[in-house]
Amino acid sequence: MSATKVAPILSTPDTHVFGDPTPFIDVQSLPKLSDEQLHSQYEIHRTINEITVGGWKRIALQFPDEMLVDAPRVFEALSHGLEDARKRRKISHSSSEDGIENHDSGRNLVNYMGKLGIASEDLPEKVYILADTSYGACCVDEIAAEHVDADVVVHYGRACLSPTSRLPVIYVFTSKALDLEATTDTFIQTYPERDKKIVLMADIPYSHHLQQLYGLLQDEGYTNIFAPSIIHDPSSLLPNRT
């Protein structure tokens, strides 16, 4: 076997060092999401639950450029949802206090909790949109979040999962629509041999389409394709890696 004459390229070429590999997306051409699609794609309910459980009051929302068009609606959905959750907690706490205030020990406990400032959980949450990040869209921008003194960052879209130094992060990878018919046609044109060994891979926002695409390709006669399973748990310590 002949020796390699040229060293393999294992790093980014110099001409691409300052280039952004993210393809340009004309957001004006994208269809407007319905309220149901918005809640599903941006995982509104899960985000509200994690913010409530974490007790965070100052929330920074970080969007990639192509998702900024949805930022105001996500902001409104989260703000209204957090307000509703806070009202439900207040009603629940009031009922609990009414039940224990019939006893001196219960009344003393309520007074003691008030002195400790535990009622601060009823303070309204402040939600901020980070409109211009300091780094690439995949990185959590703690610097911009610190400008609003945020307690937590909600990061939307693709992520490199680099550890943060100070702030906790709620990762929402989102889910994107995909034209499966067009994808199948392109696949057939690119790989006409039906017995070729092929592994189907997709970025996280499109990963939920893999199994359906796998079935469509099987119907077209492909016998050696493989679609891996993905652990989708954005709230774990290392999302999708555990």
C-alpha positions as CSV (number, residue, x, y, z in Angstrom):
1,M,0.0,0.0,0.0
2,S,1.5,3.3,-1.0
3,A,2.2,5.9,1.6
4,T,0.0,9.0,1.9
5,K,1.6,11.9,0.1
6,V,-0.5,14.6,1.5
7,A,-1.5,15.0,5.2
8,P,-5.3,14.6,5.7
9,I,-7.2,17.7,6.6
10,L,-8.3,17.3,10.2
11,S,-9.2,20.9,11.0
12,T,-11.1,23.9,9.5
13,P,-9.2,25.4,6.5
14,D,-7.8,28.9,7.1
15,T,-10.2,30.3,4.5
16,H,-13.2,29.1,6.6
17,V,-12.0,30.0,10.1
18,F,-14.3,33.1,10.3
19,G,-17.1,31.6,8.3
20,D,-20.5,30.6,9.7
21,P,-21.3,27.0,8.5
22,T,-25.0,27.6,9.3
23,P,-26.9,27.8,5.9
24,F,-28.8,31.0,5.3
25,I,-32.6,30.7,5.8
26,D,-35.0,33.3,4.5
27,V,-37.4,33.5,7.5
28,Q,-39.9,35.5,5.5
29,S,-40.5,32.5,3.3
30,L,-41.3,30.2,6.2
31,P,-45.0,29.5,7.0
32,K,-46.4,31.0,10.2
33,L,-46.8,28.5,13.0
34,S,-50.3,28.0,14.5
35,D,-50.5,28.4,18.3
36,E,-50.6,24.6,18.7
37,Q,-47.5,24.2,16.4
38,L,-45.7,26.9,18.3
39,H,-46.3,25.3,21.7
40,S,-45.2,21.9,20.4
41,Q,-42.1,23.1,18.4
42,Y,-40.8,25.3,21.3
43,E,-41.9,22.9,24.1
44,I,-43.7,25.7,25.9
45,H,-45.3,23.5,28.6
46,R,-42.1,21.7,29.5
47,T,-40.1,25.0,29.7
48,I,-42.7,26.6,32.0
49,N,-42.6,23.5,34.3
50,E,-38.8,23.5,34.5
51,I,-38.7,27.3,35.2
52,T,-41.3,26.8,37.9
53,V,-39.5,23.9,39.5
54,G,-36.2,25.7,39.4
55,G,-37.6,28.8,41.0
56,W,-35.9,31.1,38.5
57,K,-37.3,34.6,38.2
58,R,-35.2,36.2,35.5
59,I,-35.2,34.1,32.3
60,A,-33.2,34.9,29.2
61,L,-34.4,33.4,25.9
62,Q,-31.7,32.8,23.3
63,F,-32.8,32.2,19.7
64,P,-30.8,31.5,16.5
65,D,-31.4,34.1,13.8
66,E,-33.8,32.0,11.9
67,M,-36.1,31.6,14.9
68,L,-36.1,35.2,16.0
69,V,-39.3,35.7,13.9
70,D,-41.1,33.5,16.5
71,A,-39.4,35.1,19.6
72,P,-42.2,37.5,20.4
73,R,-44.9,34.8,20.4
74,V,-42.7,32.4,22.4
75,F,-42.1,35.3,24.9
76,E,-45.9,35.9,25.2
77,A,-46.7,32.2,25.6
78,L,-44.1,31.7,28.3
79,S,-45.1,34.9,30.1
80,H,-48.8,34.0,30.2
81,G,-48.0,30.4,31.2
82,L,-45.7,31.5,34.0
83,E,-48.3,33.9,35.3
84,D,-51.0,31.2,35.3
85,A,-48.7,28.8,37.1
86,R,-47.9,31.5,39.7
87,K,-51.7,32.1,40.3
88,R,-52.3,28.4,40.7
89,R,-49.5,28.2,43.3
90,K,-50.9,31.2,45.2
91,I,-54.3,29.6,45.4
92,S,-52.9,26.3,46.5
93,H,-50.7,28.0,49.2
94,S,-53.7,30.0,50.5
95,S,-55.8,26.9,50.9
96,S,-52.9,25.2,52.7
97,E,-52.5,28.1,55.1
98,D,-56.2,28.2,55.8
99,G,-56.0,24.6,56.8
100,I,-53.1,24.9,59.2
101,E,-54.0,28.3,60.8
102,N,-56.6,26.6,62.9
103,H,-53.7,25.5,65.1
104,D,-51.3,27.8,67.0
105,S,-48.4,25.8,65.7
106,G,-49.6,26.2,62.1
107,R,-50.0,30.0,62.5
108,N,-46.5,30.2,63.9
109,L,-45.2,28.3,61.0
110,V,-46.8,30.6,58.5
111,N,-45.4,33.7,60.2
112,Y,-42.0,32.1,60.4
113,M,-42.1,31.3,56.6
114,G,-43.1,34.9,55.9
115,K,-40.1,36.3,57.9
116,L,-37.8,34.0,55.9
117,G,-39.0,35.6,52.7
118,I,-40.3,32.3,51.3
119,A,-43.2,34.2,49.8
120,S,-40.8,35.6,47.2
121,E,-41.8,32.7,45.0
122,D,-44.9,34.7,44.3
123,L,-42.9,37.5,42.6
124,P,-43.5,37.8,38.9
125,E,-41.0,36.3,36.5
126,K,-39.1,38.6,34.1
127,V,-38.5,37.2,30.6
128,Y,-35.9,38.6,28.2
129,I,-35.1,38.0,24.6
130,L,-31.4,38.0,23.7
131,A,-31.6,39.5,20.2
132,D,-27.9,39.5,19.4
133,T,-25.6,36.9,20.8
134,S,-21.8,37.2,21.3
135,Y,-21.0,33.8,19.9
136,G,-22.3,31.2,17.4
137,A,-25.9,30.2,17.7
138,C,-25.0,26.8,19.1
139,C,-23.2,28.2,22.2
140,V,-25.0,29.5,25.3
141,D,-24.4,33.2,25.5
142,E,-23.8,33.7,29.3
143,I,-22.3,37.2,28.7
144,A,-25.5,38.6,27.1
145,A,-27.6,36.8,29.8
146,E,-25.6,38.5,32.5
147,H,-26.5,41.9,31.1
148,V,-30.0,41.3,32.3
149,D,-28.9,39.5,35.4
150,A,-30.6,36.3,34.3
151,D,-31.0,33.3,36.5
152,V,-31.4,30.8,33.7
153,V,-31.0,30.7,29.9
154,V,-33.5,28.9,27.6
155,H,-31.5,28.0,24.6
156,Y,-33.4,27.2,21.3
157,G,-32.2,25.3,18.3
158,R,-29.0,23.3,17.6
159,A,-26.5,23.3,20.5
160,C,-22.9,22.2,20.9
161,L,-23.6,21.4,24.6
162,S,-20.5,23.1,25.9
163,P,-20.6,23.3,29.7
164,T,-21.6,26.7,31.1
165,S,-19.6,28.4,33.8
166,R,-22.4,30.0,35.9
167,L,-25.9,29.8,34.6
168,P,-28.2,26.7,34.3
169,V,-29.5,26.0,30.8
170,I,-32.8,24.7,29.5
171,Y,-32.1,23.2,26.1
172,V,-35.0,23.3,23.6
173,F,-33.8,21.7,20.4
174,T,-37.2,22.3,18.7
175,S,-38.6,20.2,15.9
176,K,-38.6,21.2,12.2
177,A,-41.0,20.3,9.4
178,L,-39.6,18.1,6.6
179,D,-41.0,17.3,3.2
180,L,-40.6,13.6,3.3
181,E,-41.8,13.0,-0.3
182,A,-39.1,15.3,-1.6
183,T,-36.5,13.9,0.7
184,T,-37.4,10.3,-0.4
185,D,-37.1,11.3,-4.1
186,T,-33.7,13.0,-3.5
187,F,-32.5,9.9,-1.6
188,I,-33.5,7.6,-4.5
189,Q,-31.7,9.8,-7.0
190,T,-28.6,10.0,-4.8
191,Y,-28.5,6.3,-3.9
192,P,-30.1,4.3,-6.7
193,E,-28.6,0.9,-5.5
194,R,-31.2,-0.6,-3.2
195,D,-28.8,-3.0,-1.4
196,K,-26.3,-0.3,-0.5
197,K,-25.5,0.0,3.2
198,I,-26.6,3.4,4.5
199,V,-27.1,4.9,7.9
200,L,-29.8,7.6,8.2
201,M,-28.6,10.5,10.3
202,A,-30.3,13.9,11.1
203,D,-29.7,17.0,13.1
204,I,-31.8,17.0,16.3
205,P,-34.7,19.2,15.0
206,Y,-35.3,16.7,12.2
207,S,-34.6,13.5,14.1
208,H,-38.2,12.8,14.8
209,H,-38.7,12.2,11.0
210,L,-36.1,9.4,10.8
211,Q,-38.4,6.5,11.6
212,Q,-41.0,7.6,9.1
213,L,-38.3,8.2,6.4
214,Y,-36.9,4.7,7.2
215,G,-40.3,3.2,6.5
216,L,-40.8,5.0,3.3
217,L,-37.3,3.9,2.0
218,Q,-38.1,0.3,3.0
219,D,-41.2,0.5,0.9
220,E,-39.0,1.6,-2.0
221,G,-37.0,-1.6,-1.7
222,Y,-34.0,-0.5,0.3
223,T,-32.8,-3.5,2.4
224,N,-29.6,-2.3,4.1
225,I,-30.6,1.1,5.6
226,F,-30.3,1.7,9.3
227,A,-32.0,4.5,11.5
228,P,-30.4,4.9,14.9
229,S,-32.5,5.7,18.0
230,I,-31.9,9.0,19.7
231,I,-32.2,9.7,23.4
232,H,-34.1,13.0,23.5
233,D,-33.8,14.5,27.0
234,P,-33.0,18.2,26.7
235,S,-33.2,18.6,30.5
236,S,-30.5,16.1,31.4
237,L,-27.1,17.2,32.5
238,L,-25.7,16.4,29.1
239,P,-28.7,16.5,26.8
240,N,-29.0,13.6,24.4
241,R,-25.7,12.1,25.6
242,T,-26.8,10.2,28.7
